[in-house]
């Protein structure tokens, strides 16, 4: 019985940490995940990612480089950010049935994604995620 209580406590702390958290991930990015449950039970979230840059990136010597050499890194970063978001949503258990992206914004070196969970908030969701 004590093992179940300890497991429940660990799970509760992990979930609450996901309500509003800013962490430096192993990918070298600061990430913030903010949840919002509306009065009608709609579960919304905002995911914000910003690379940690100690130095400014170097610009190319020539602007005549092939365009694809610039596009490929952005595609890779984009994929990495959505993978990080999927991992965050799975880790917190916030959107158990998945989510839809409402909007996304890239400004400079910062990404922000707004989403809505497919499922409505349960009483348990309101308890766990009400801090945000």
N, C-alpha and C positions, 0 to 999 in steps of 0.2 A: 504494500500500500504506500509506503514511504517513497518508493522508486517512482510511482505514478505522480505523486505530488511534486517531487523534484523535477520530473520531466515536464509537468504542466507549468511549473514556475519558469523553467528555462525557456519553454516555448513562449510564454507570456512576455518575458523580457525581450526576446528576439522580435516578436511581433510589434511591441511598443516601440522598439528602436527603429522600426521601419516606418512608423507614422510620419515622423519628420526627422530625417537624418541627413547629415552631411558627412561624407566619408571620403577619404583619399583611397581610391581603389588601387589594386596592383597594376592597373593599366596606365597609371600616371595621370589620372583625372580626378578632380573633385566632383562628387555627385551629390545631388540633393533630391530626395523623394518626399513630396508633400501630398498627403491624402486629404480629401474633403468629402464628407457624406452630407448630402443635402437633406432637408426636412422630408422630402418625398422618397428618400432612400437611394437616390442616385449616388453612385460611388465614382468620384472624380479623382484625378491625380495630376500632378505636375512633376515632371522629371527634368532636372537641370544638370547639365554636365559642362565642365570647363576644364580644358587641359591645364596641367601644371607646367608652366614654362619658366625655367630659370633664365633662359636667354631667348632673345628674339630669333625666329627662324631666319636662315639665310635666304636671300633672294637670288634667283638665277643670274648668271653673268649676261645671258642673252635671252631676250623675250621671244626668240625665234625657235625655242625648243618645241618639240611636238606637243600638241594640246593634250594628248593622252597621258603624257608623263605627269601632267598636273591633275587630270581627272582621276586616275587610278588611286592616288593617296586619299582623295576625298571620299571615293566609294568605299575604301577600306575603313576610314574613320566612321562613316555613316553606318556601315554594317556593325562595327564594334560598339557604337553607341546603342543601337537597337538590341544587340545581344546583351549589353549591360542592363538595359531597361527590362528585358525579358527575365534576366536573372534576378533583378531587384523585385519585380512583381512576384516571381515564384518564391523567392526567399521570404518575403513578408506575408504571402498568402492573401494579399489584398484582392486581387482579381482571380478568383478560383476558376472561373469559366472563360477566362480570356478578357481581352479589352479591344476597344476600337480607338484609333488615334483620331482625336478631334482636330488638332493642329500641331504644327511644329514650326520652329523658328531658329534660324541660324543667324547670329549677329556677331561678326568678328570671329572670336574663337570660342564662343559660347553657344551651346545647343539647349533648346527647351522644347519639351514634348508634353502636350496636354492630352489626356486620355480619359475614357470612361469605361468602367467595367461592364461586361455584359449582364451580370447578375445585380439584383438590388441588394441593398445592405440588410443583413440579418440583425437580430438583436445582439448577437455576439460581435458582429462587425462594429456596431455602434459602441459597444463597450471597449473593444480593443483599439479602435481607430478614432475615438472621439477626441483624443488629446490634440489632434491637429485641426 
